Amino acid sequence: MNPHYPSLLSPLRVGNTILKNRMICPPSQPYCAQAGETWPSDTLIECYASRARGGAAIVTCDGSGYGKIWKGGNGWDASDLDAQNYMAQMVDAVHFYGARAHGTIMAFPSEGKAISAAPGKEEVKTETLYELAEKYSDLAKNFADCGFDGTYVHMSYRMVMTGQLLSPIANQRTDEFGGSFENRIRFPLLLCRRIKEKCGQNFTIEASVSGYEMEPGGWTLDDTVAFARAAEGLIDILTIRSMEIDNQHPTGFAKSRTPFLHMAEYVKKAGVKLAVAASAGFFEPEDGEAAIRDGKADLISMARAYISNPDYGQLLYEGKPEEIVPCLRCNKCHIPNHRLSVCVVNPRFASEKTVDKRIIPVKSQKRVAIIGGGPAGMKAAITAADRGHKVTLFEKNGYLGGMIDHSRYAEFKWPMRNLLKYFERKCSEHPNITVRLNCAPDPAWIGQQDFDVCIAATGAVPIVPNIPGIENAIPATSAFGHEEEIGGNVVIIGGGEIGVETGLHLAQRGKHVTVIEMKDIVAEEANRSHYYSMFIAAVEEYKDSLEIILKATCTAISAGGVTYKDESGAEHTVAADTVLLAAGMRADVSGAERYMNCGKQFYTIGDCGKIGNLQTAIRSAYSIGNTI
């Protein structure tokens, strides 16, 4: 028994398989890993190997479940015999770390068809459903032939055919696959039965279902329990997911770190004879440990833990949870729009093999000066110090944090606050880092200290638009930590992510806030994938005290209010005790330029080189830290 996390790290027998611990990884893959290949790419294989190395007892390989290549080149064709060698290599990579490999099945109707008749779509015929059960069970057999230990059958949030058939709302069929509960579960059970018949009883089947649907008359938790009982002997692991796909990836706006654990607990405590996996939001090891220890679940399903921390499992086994880099829950690892999957806190994500080739080996210890203690400066200091260099980190304020310092104050910014505390602790405890606060060093003095490397991380400065009376406004970020000095009526100029988050924070503190935005949408730059909807829902909750005016141009600021023109050109004035400016940021090139000649080598990182975001700041810091 592991002394650190005796429940979470305890083995579990599932059918005739013994899992090394209780942590499993659901279907998830970087969208950038495939570039049209009809087989798993080397990048994708390495990504899944990383999940196994990161501690997952089961690694579910996504991108395979359609039986054909995904539109846009995101997956591989698992039914193609020419892909089998690469699929086998993927399995071997996962097995190398003692994990089990599962392939994904996401069953969809035939092209142009629907489970129930819909405008422009014909209902799938009864005989076709039987044919589809054969098609997808054949896909599972192909997995088995390539060495996979099992398959993951996706049945959640009406996204796929199986989930649509389960739902009394989506399933309006009148044949043997519709109507009663027994009819609605017929196809999922038929598919699982055919998989077991073709692949053998030892071939593990994991299925995911939404615990319940929010709409009246929808799928209920009692339905989930009844389905689990009907599936005993066919489904080995039942993962309980949320009712909607966005909510399955909870952010800082969620009311709980693990908002859907109660659903898994309900099913588990009903006494079903299969393993129950809890999912959604699990990251902190104490949450998973408590869920297993208290009998609320048998397994914990999580993906972001391994994405952000390739050594997640190793740190748990060694009893070093403080070394886990906090996940921001920003969901940028799940952006499909432009195939740009990134992890803000893990610059190596999806680039493991190429990054290692770029890192320059250390030949001698160097003295490094870093100007600026924001996220880029802190990450560069930690990276360089870990490589053996002696680092002095200079910060003009009396605290570290820079542009993420506001996370100390906003309730919903707790994931970023955790990251800030992690960076602060690493910098203060590292024997190779000296932190000098309240110190904006004179470039001439820095030049006299004979530093081998000088890195400017001076960040960005607010854009100040040419608006009459702009001197009456203060930067939006200045409001954090000074809420009592902010008046009761606040106007924020700029409805980007910073402006709206500032408004939400002040509204939660009892202020009445008006946000004026030129565009026709708020927070245009915010991540749309499994984040934006929760962001907007949080804003909507405070609609009585947080008003957002779109397509509006600020024309003047006075001591008592803000004047703006709406889209028709009509002028309006909003009373304001305090006016905050959130019109964007620009790179502090001048601040960085002062230190250009202060070391034998000079670099800029973060926003002082090119305006970006937290992800680009951390990546630039990691990159430069690994080249000196």
N, C-alpha and C positions, 0 to 999 in steps of 0.2 A: 504493500500500500504506500502510495506517495504521501509523505508527511505534510506537504504544502497544500494540496488540493485533493484530499482523499476521495471525494465524491466525483468531481469533474474529471479527474485523471484515472478513475478506476475502470478496469476493463468491463465489457458487457458482452454477454452472449446473445446474439440475434440469430435465431434459427440454428444452423450449424456453423455459424461464423462467430468468431470472437473478435470484437473490436478492441483496439489498444487503449482507447479512452472514450469519453462520452461526447467528444467534439466532432461534428460533421460539417462538411462544406457543401452548401446547396449549389445549384447551377449558377455559375457566374464566370464571365470571361471578359478580358479586355477586348473591346471592339476593334482595336488596332492590330490585334494579333494575327488576323487573317486578311489577306489581300487578294482574295479571289481563288485561293487554292481550294481544291475539292478534297483535300486531306488535311489533317492537323499540321500546322506549320511548326517549325522548330521553336518559334517564340511561344506558341500556345502550349506546346509540350512542356517547356520550361516553366511556364506560369502554373500549370497544374502540379508539376513536381514541387514547386515552391509551396503550394498549399499543403501538400503532404509533409514536406520538410517543416512547415509551420505548425504542425501538430494535429492536423485533421485526421480522424480515424477513417473517414470516408471522404473521398474527393469526387464530386459529381462533375463530369466533364460536359460542359454546355456546348451548344453549337451543332449538335449532332441530331437533334430530336425530330427533325422534319422528314428524315429519310431522303432529303435532297439538300443541295446547297441553299443557304439563306439568300434571300434577295439582298443585293448590296455587297455580297462577298464576305459575310460575317461568320459563316460556319463551314462545315465540311460535309461531304456526302457520305454518311455512314453506311449507306446501302451499296456503295461503289466498292467492288472487290479490289480495285487498284489502291484504295485508301487503307486497306487492312494492315499493311506493314507499319504505316505511321500510327495507326490506332493501337497496334500492339506495342509500339515504342512508347506511346503515351502511358499505357497500362504499366509497362515495366518501370517507367520513371516514377509513377505513383507508388508502385509496390516496393520500390527501392527503400522507401522510408517507412515501410510497415503499414501502409494505409491500403484501404480497399478502393477500387476504381469503379464508378458507376457511369453508365451512359444515360443520356436524357431522352425521354420520349415526350414530345409535345404534339399531341394528335390534333390535326385540323381536318375539317371537311374537304371534300373535293373542290376544285376551283369553281367559284361562282355559286357554290351551294351553301346552305346554312342548316343548323340543327332544326330550327323552326322557320317556316316561310317568312321572308322579310322583303321589303321593297327591293326589287331587282335581283333577288336571290330565291332560288327554288329549294324547297326542303329536301334534305338528304333522304334517299329512299331507305326503307327498312333493310333490304338486301345489301345495300351499300355499307351500312354500318357493320354488318358481319364481315364484309370484304375488308373494311378498314381495320377491324380487329385482327385479321390475318396479316395485313400489311405491317402494322406496328409491332405485332408479336414477332414477325420475321425480322424486323429491325433489331429487336432485343436479342434474337438468336445470332444475329451478326455481331452484336456486342460480345455475346458469350464466346463465339468462335475466335474473337480477337483477344480473349483473356479477361474481359471485364467481369467483375464479381457480381454485378447486379445492374439494375436500371432504376432510374428515377422517373416516375410517371407524373407529369404535371397535371393537376386537376383544380388549380386555384383560380379565384376571382374571375370566373367566366371568360378567361382569356383564351382558353383552348376548348376543344370539343368536349372533353371529359367533364370539365367544370361547367360548361353550358348545359350538359345533360343532367347533371346533379341538381341544378338550380330550378326550383319550381317557378321562378320568374322567367328565366331564359327558355326553359323547355316547355313548349306549348304543343308538343306532339300528341297524337291520339293513338299511336300504334303501341307495340309492346315495349318501346323505349321511352314512353312519356306517360304523364298522368300521375299514377301512384308513386309513392316512395320506392317501392320494390321495382317498378319499371324504370325509374330514373337512375337507379344505381346499377341497372342491368348491364349496360355497356362497359362501365369501368371495371366491374367484376369479371365480365367476359374477357376483356383485354388482359387482365392480370392472370386469369385462369389459363389462357392460351400461352402466355409468356412462361408460366410454370411448366406447362406441358411440353413446350419446345426446348426450354433451357434447363429444366430440372428443378427439383424442389430446393436445392441448395443455392440456386440463383436468387439473390436478394432482390426484393421489390420494395422500393420506398415510394410512397405516394404523398403528394401534398394536397391539402384541401383548405379552403377558407373555413375558419371556425364557424362563422355565420355570416349572413347577409344583412345589411342594415335596413333594407326596405321591408315594409310589412308584407307578410306572406312569403318571405324568402327562406332560404336554408337556415336552419337553427343549430345551436350547439347540441341539442338533443338528436338532431338528424346526424350530426357528425359522430356522436357516440353510437347510434344505431348502424351507421355505415361501417364504423370500425369493427363492430361485432360481426356484421355480415361478411367482412373482409378477412376475418381471422383464418389463418392458414393460406391465404393468398398474398396479402400485403404484410410485410415484415416490419416496416417502419412507417408510421403515419406522422408526417410533419404538419403541424397546425399553423396555417398562415393567416394573415389579416384578410379583411373583407375586400380591400382594394389594393392594387399593386403599389401605388405611391406610399400608402400607409405602412406597407411591409418594410420600407426603408426609413424608419423614423429618424427625425432630425432633432436639433435642439428645441424645436417648437413643440415636441411631443410632451404630454403631461407626465410621462414616465420613461425611464431608460428602456424598459422592456414592457411596452404597453399591452401586449397580447398574451403574456404568460398565463393569465387567468383562463384562457381558452384551453391551452394544453393541460393545465391543472384539472379542469373540469372533465376532460376526456380521460386523463390518466386515472383520476380517482373514481371513475365509473367502473373500473376494474376490467377494462378491455384486455384481451390476450394478444397484444402486439406492442412493439416499442413505440412510445409517443415522444416526438421531438418538438421542443419549443423553439420558436424562431422570432425574428424581428427585433433588432436593437441590441442583441446580446454582444457585448464586447468586454466589459469589465469582468474579470474572472470571478470576483466574489458573487456576481449575479448568477452565473452559471453554476457555481459551487452550491449556492443556496437552493437553486431550483431542483438540482438533483438530490441534494441532501434532504430536502423537505418533501420529497416524493411528488413534486409537481410535474416532473418530466423524467424521461429516461435518457434523453439525448438533447444536446444543445446545437442548433443549426446556426451557423454564422459564416459570413464571407468576408466582411470588411476587416475583421480581426487579422486574417492572413494577408490581405492586400496591404494593409498599413504596416504590418509587422511580420516579415518573413520568418522571424525567429520566435513568434508568439508562443508556440508550444514549448520550445526549449526553455524560455524564460519562466514558464509556469512550473515545469519539472524542476528547475533549479531554485524555485522560490524567489524569483526576482521580478515581481509584478511592477515594481517602480520603474523598471527599465522599458516597459511597454510604452511605445509612443502613442499618445492619445489620438484616436480617430476623430476627425472633425464632423463626421456624419453629413458631409456636404454632397455626397453621392456623385461626385465628379468621376468616380471610377465606373460609373454606369451611364455615360453619355453616349447615345447611339447616333446622334444627329450627323456628326461629321467624322465618325470613327476615331474620336480623340479621347481615349480613356486615359485618365491620369489619376494619381493619388497625390494629394497635396502634401502629405507628411512623409511619403515614401517615394523619393525621386527615382528609385530603381524599378518601380512597378512597370511591368511589361517591357523593360529594357535590360533585364538582368545580364544577359550574355554580352551585349554590346557595351554596357557601362563598365564592366570589369576590364574590358580591353582598353578603355580610355584612361583609366586611373593610372597616374604616374607614380611609380614606386618612390618612396622616400629614401634619399641618399644621405641626407644629413639633417640634423635638427635645425630649424630656423626660428628666428624671432619675428613674430607676426603682430602687427598693429591693425586693429579693426576699429574703424570710426563709425559708431552707430550701433546701439543695442536693441534694434528692432528684430523681427523674426529672421531676416537675412543675416544680420550681424551675429545673432546668437547661434544660428545653424552653422555658419562658417566657422565660428570659434570652436564649437563642439567637434565639427568634422576635422579641422586642422589639429586640434589638441589630441583627438583620438589617434591621429597619425604620428604623434610624438613631438609636435611643434610646441613652442612656448608662445602663448597668445596673451596679448593685453587688449581687453575690450573696453573702449571708451564710450560713455554715454552721457550726453549733455544733461539729461534729466536725473532726478534722484531715484529712478526706477528703470528697469528694463521693460521692453514691450513694444515701443514704437506704435505703429498703426494698429496693433492688436491689443493695446492697453485698455481700450474701451470694454473688452470682454470681461474685465473685472467687475463691471457694474451692471451690464444687461443680463437679466435672468436667463433669457433664451440663448445666450452666448456661452453657456457652460461647457460645450465641447471645446471651443476655442480657449476658454479660460483654463481648462485642463492642460491644453498644449502649452500655453504661456507659462503655467506653473512648472511644467516638465522642463521647458527650456531654461527657466530661471534656476531651477534646482541643479540641472546639469552644469550650467555655467558657474554657479557658486561652489559646487562641490568638486569640480574637476581640478586635479592637482596641476594641470598645465595651463589653466586659465586664471588670469588676474582681471577682475572686473573693477573699473574705476568709474563710479557714478558721479553726477554733478561735474562732469569734466568734458568740456568741448576743447580739445587740445589745440594749441596754436600750431599751425603747419610748420613754422620754423623750428619750434621745439621738437616736434615729431621727427623732423629731418635730422636733428642733432643726436637722436637716440640710436642711430645706426640699426634700424629695423631692416631685416632682410626683405620683408614683404609688408606693404601697406594696402589695406583693403578698405575702400570707401563704401559704407552702407548707410548713407545719410538719408535715404528714403525719398519721399515726395513731399510737395507742398501744395496747399489748396489753390485751385484756380479761382481767381477773383475776377468775376465778370465786370464789365464797364457799365454799371448801373448807378444812376444818381442816388446818393445816400448809402452806398455799399459800406461806408465806414461804420454804419450802425449795425452791421451784421458781424457775427463771430463764427468761426469754423464749427461745424456740427459736432465734431469729435470733442470740442471743448466742453460740451454739455455733460459728458460722462464724468462722474465724480463731483460735479458741481450742480447737481439737480436743484438744490435748495436756492441757488442763486438765479435759477431760470424762472421767468415769470409764469403766471398761470395760463396765458394765451401765447402760444408759440407758432411762428410761421417758419417753415423750412423751405428754402429755395433749392430745389433739386430733388427729384423723386427717384434717384437711382437707389441701389441697394443700401448704401450708407445713409442716405436721407430718410428712407422709409424705416430702416431699423432704428435710427435715432428717434424718429417720430413714435414708433411703437414703444420704445423704452420709456419715453416721456409720458406717453398716454397711460402706460402701466403705473406710472408714478403720480397719476392724477392730474396731469396737464391737459389742456385742450390744444390740439395740434392741427395745423393746416399745412399740407405739403403741396407746393406748386411745382408742376412738372411740365416741360415743354412738349414732351412726346405723348403718344396716345396710350402708353403702357407704363406701369411702374416697374422699377427694378429690371429693366430690359436685360441687363448683363447677368442676372442671377441664373443659376443652373436650372434648366427646365426639367431635367430627368429626376423624377421622384423627390424633388425639393420644392419647386416653385409653388405647387398646389398647397403644401403645408405652410409655406411662407405667407401666401395670400390668405389662407384660412386664419392664421394668427392675426393678421392685420384686420380682417373682417370682424373678428371677435371684439375689436375695440372701435368699431365704426362710429359709435356715438361720440367718441372723443378724439378720433383720428380721421380727419377729412382729407381726401386727396383730390386735387383739381388737376385734370389732365389738359393737354393742348393749351396751356396757358404760359404767357411770357411776362416775366417780372419787368416792370418799367420804372419803378421808383421805390425807394425805401426811406421811410421817415422814422422819427423817434417813436411814433405811435402806431405805425402800421406799414403794410406792404401793398403797393398798387400793381395790378397785373391786367393784361388784356387776354380775353378768352379767344376762342377760335373764330368768333364772328368779328372780333376787333373791338368789342365793347369793353370798357374799363370798369374795374371793380377795386375796392380797397378792403383789405382784411386787417382788423385791429390786431396788434401784436405788442406784447410786453417785451418779448425777446425774438430776435430774428437770427436764424441759424443758416449758414451757408454750406450747401452740399452740392456744388456745381462741378465736382470732379477734382482730380489731382493731376499734377504735372511733375515730371522727374526733376529732382533737385540737382541738376547738372552742375550749377555754380558751386553748391556746397561740396560736391565731390571733387570738383576741379581744384580746389584749394590744396588738396593733398596729393596732387599728381606727382610731385617730385620728392615725396617723403619716404621712399624706400627703394631698395635695389630693384624690386618689382612692384608694380602697381596694378590694382584691379578695381573695377566697380561691380557691385552686386545689388540685386533688388531693384527698387524703383528709382534709384539715383542714376542708373544707367539707361533704363527704359521702363516706362510706366507699365505695370503689369498687375499681378494679383499675388495672393499669398503663395499659391502654388509655384508661380514663376520665380518669386523671391527665394523660396526655399530651394528650388532646383538650382538656381544660379549659385547660391551659397554652397550647396553640396558639391557642385561641379568644381568651383574654384578651390574649395577646401581640399579637394582630392588631386589638385594639380601642383600644389606647392610643396 
